[in-house]
Structures are given as structure tokens and as C-alpha cells.
Amino acid sequence: MSGSMYKPTVIQGTAPSAQQAPTSIGIVIIDHGSRREESNALFSEMVSRFRANSEFTIVEESHMEIATPDLQTAMRSCVEQGATTVIIHPYFLAPGRHVSEDIPKIAKEAAADFPQLNCIVTAPIADHPLMFRVMDDRVTEAISHSTSEAE
């Protein structure tokens, strides 16, 4: 299910085919990074859950700033584990400067160290249709919580 107005960006090489083995695809999930260790720990847990529930075995986390590892380190780790394609997923709600400029620039610089590497940046979460269901769930949860506390 897509329908997003934002599309993946090929940084280097080509997009993987549907026949490419998941074991040769590395996934890097990148967030902003935080000074709050609890936020970084929550992100790490989310990446671990993705890894556990995904067909992809090479899954790394990274942060734009403040926390480690950075994008270059995560991409290198994917290649060292055998990835021939790295797909970078910005764990951002909207396509601001990090998504539209910084991540593609850093990915291009890092991918240059691996000329045979295919590198793609996905669209951000943004307007994915499932986000509207998530928002509805959160609003409903807040209403239920408020109602139960008022009683």
C-alpha cells in the first residue's frame, strides 16, 4: 500500500529487483538522534522489532546527529555483512531538509566508497495511508484514557 506523493530516490546504481535475495539487501533506518538517551533507546528498540519482524537480516540503525552510529558507519556495516544494495529509510514524518538534502548527500558520499553498491533512499513516513490509521488510533486512545480517568 503506497499512494504517497513522495517517491524513493536512487542514489547510486539501480533499484533492487523483486527477485533480489533479502539477504543481499541492507536496510538502514535513520532518525534525527537525540540528547535524550531514552529517545535513542526507544528508536533502537523499534529497529530491533523491525529486524525481528522483517525478511531482511541486515538491518542497522543510524542517526543524523548527536547520537551514534552515523549513516556512513551503518552503511559500511551493511556492506561488511554482505549487502550489495543498501536501502535507507528516513524515520521522519515529513520531508524536511534532512530527508530531502542531507541524507541523500551523505548517502552519496558514503556509497562512493563502494562503486558496485546500489543505494536507495525511501520516502519518509509522511503521508503513507497507514499513518492516518495510526493517528486515529492515538486520538481514540487519548479519548478512552481521558474518559476512564474522569470516572
C-alpha positions, 0 to 999 in steps of 0.5 A: 500500500503506497499512494504517497506523493513522495517517491524513493530516490536512487542514489547510486546504481539501480533499484533492487529487483523483486527477485533480489535475495533479502539477504543481499539487501541492507536496510538502514533506518535513520532518525534525527538522534537525540540528547535524550538517551531514552529517545535513542533507546526507544528508536533502537528498540523499534529497529530491533522489532523491525529486524525481528519482524522483517525478511531482511537480516541486515538491518542497522540503525543510524542517526543524523546527529548527536547520537551514534552510529552515523549513516556512513558507519551503518552503511559500511556495516551493511556492506561488511555483512554482505549487502550489495544494495543498501536501502535507507529509510528516513524515520521522519514524518515529513520531508524536511531538509534532512530527508530531502538534502542531507541524507541523500548527500551523505548517502552519496558520499558514503556509497562512493566508497563502494562503486558496485553498491546500489543505494536507495533512499525511501520516502519518509513516513509522511503521508503513507495511508497507514499513518492516518490509521495510526493517528486515529488510533492515538486520538481514540486512545487519548479519548478512552484514557481521558474518559476512564480517568474522569470516572 
